[in-house]
Amino acid sequence: MSVAARDPARPIRIVLADDATLLREALASALATSGFEVAGQAGDVAGLLRLLEHDLPDVVIVDVRMPPTHTTEGLEAARTIRSTWPGVAVLVLSQYVETRYAVDLIRDDPRGIGYLLKERVTRIADLADAVRRVADGGSVIDPEVVARLMGRPRTHTELDELTRRQRAVLGLMAEGRSNHGIGERLGLEPKTVEGHVGEIFSKLGLEAGLDDHRRVLAVLAWLRES
Amino acid sequence: MPGMDHATEAIGSGRRSASPRLRTAALVIPGAIVVAIGAVLPFVSPLPRDEVVTPASQAALASSSGLWLASAAVAERRDPAGPMWRLLIAMTIGLWIWSIGYLATPLALTISYAIAPLSTAIFVHVLVAFPSGRVRAGRDQSVIAATYAFTLASGALRMATLPGDWNLLFLTDDPVAVEASRWASLGVPILGSVVAWVLIGHWRAAMPVGRRVLLPVLVALPIAFVLESAGYVGDAFGWTTVSDATRSPIAIALGATVPLGILLGLARSRLDRGRVADLLVELGRGVPIGGLRDLLARTLRDPSLRLAFTAPGVSGLVDGDGRPVEIPDDASRRVVRLDAEGQTLAVLIHDPALDSEDPALLAAVGSAARLALDNERLTAEVRARLAEVSASRARIVEAADEERRRVERDLHDGAQQRLVALALRLDAARGPDGTDPVLERATAELREAIAELRGLARGIHPTILTESGLQAAIESLAERSPIPVDVQVTPARFAGPVEATAYFVASEGLTNVARSSHATSASVSAEVDVTDRRLIIRVADDGVGGADPSLGSGLRGLADRVAAAGGTFAVESPVGGGTVLRAELPLR
């Protein structure tokens, strides 16, 4: 089963993993209200993996910090889930914006994986959008991660050569959006978006013709390292 | 301390006798007059001048009694309370009385002849009691008692039977008595053998120091023994020529070997005391604890010397290698305690002969050793305190770090989760098409509060440091900096306090760069110096420079923080030449 082969008529099934019960319950009820099916909840990684062994959801939402060490259990769980059950998409919620974690997370396979700042879930519409995107096999990178990378001081100034619009397109690419999604967000024709993307790639010296997934990683890596 | 009462004395106060110079003068001046009178007597003798006043006899007489007197003065200086100097004075007086015979009147001759056996007995007393003057109980005491009894009895018998108009004590010329007196003289060689046996016993029992001290009496003994015995045997068989020859100046001079030995000992003591100065110089250079014993043994010339220390947590004494040391509780060894501030630092276990050879040398060496050990103790104490202070400073910093981690975790698990959940519920309450402006604003404000709290929590403790290490944390720091920062940080992980300190240096350094350097770029590097096992953190910028660590509390705090981790911190900030902070942290 692949993440992309989902029956659009069936509600997206979600498993939540977070040791903060209060937040988890609030999140579960908000997701249920928004038309998702919360198939299970877990307070730690072991519990999460046990749930998955019995019943595979479409999406797992997992907090980075969980028992027992309260460090990066969630990140490791995301990698484990993606490699063990490629059909399950994972959305990682992080307390802090760490661009390294975002890039590490999508490095192996950017499909069906997302990295969101935890407080992003307070906007149900945004969360629902992110869940749908990863469920459809897309990548989601929190806008704040992208903003940090875009706003990072640089000695090289390739970014300065981009127009305002092109910078916006670049940011949305970094968030993991497809050309179609970018066009919707900016109110542009797909052809126009494609034009911008091509120009951005040539200005930044990136390899052209990458698929959407590979594109996220290439753009993030470029933003982080140059 | 058990077993230390025996033959123990403490060095620290030093014994002080009242005006030893004056006492020596009181001894030497009248003594010298007596010796001088003795030397002059032959000149006033009615005997033929060319027989009694020869250069040899005069030299022997004057030098012999002079030497005995001088040795008495030396012995008095060394041990004013002991009996040795009194014995030596008795020898001097004996010689003087003997020289009264030169007056050649019947009384003077009688006294001179009568005193001779007593002088012999005192001489034996000196030999047996050498060098302290104290006679050991048992065999030695018996030998001395027998000597006095024999010499006085045989002397009396001899005086009673010695014919001559001058002999005021002449009683009888009964042949049996005369024969008895002659055979009694043969007792002298027997006595001599017994004394020799006693002295050889002393020699065998003595340690090297004691043997050195005994040397003069061992040289004197056979000479005196042969000459005296020959004299007495000559008398016994009427070989007066032999007798006269042995009573000659040669005999007198050779008998002076003992006082000469005492005086030579003094000269050696002076040299030994010179070695105390060398000892102090050596100690000043710093001597390892194991080397101290050898150094003291060399200075005291006592190879048998042992040095035992008190050690914290150990009830008994230990040597330089930490092995336990038993204090012998017999008279074969003497013990000197080296004290400081009422506590025993160490004990010297030495040859008892050192006490009689030169107690002042022993005291000086003991004092020098005590100073060295006390110095050692104080240095160790200061080092221990310093280590303790450093450790407690590091612990304080670690505790503060731990506290910050805890506060961050509490914020994360508590307030943040609650606020996020609350915002979530507010958002849900608004409904899918909610446009209530009050709810809208409340949610927005709540989101801002959450973002602020997130910033605050991150400032308290960057979790990425503990989660992913220095490289990730410093890269994250650089991303937040308003100017471009080149990061060259090792991906290696280190102990928590090292990472926390290194991060603190990078974080404070970059804050300073952003605040006051007017720099256009900066760099942070952290590399391991493998040979020195150090982590070297360097924060550099191309700004205006002129940072003064003594003024900026930020830099001061950095220096303190690095010092708490046992590292070093340096700031290089020439005006107009940028600023380089460099911290080196030891990796344990």
Interface residues (C-beta under 8 A of the other chain):
Chain A: D19 A20 L22 L23 E25 A26 L27 S29 A30 T33 S34 R65 H70 T71 T72 Q95 Y96 E98 T99 R100 Y101 K118 E119 V121 T122 R123 I124 R148 L149 R152 P153 R154 T155
Chain B: R409 H412 D413 Q416 Q417 R418 V420 A421 L422 A423 L424 R425 L426 D427 A428 P432 T443 L446 R447 I450 A451 R454 A457 R458 P462 T463 I464 T466 E467 S468 A472 E475 S476 E479 R480 S481 P482 I483 P484 V485 S521
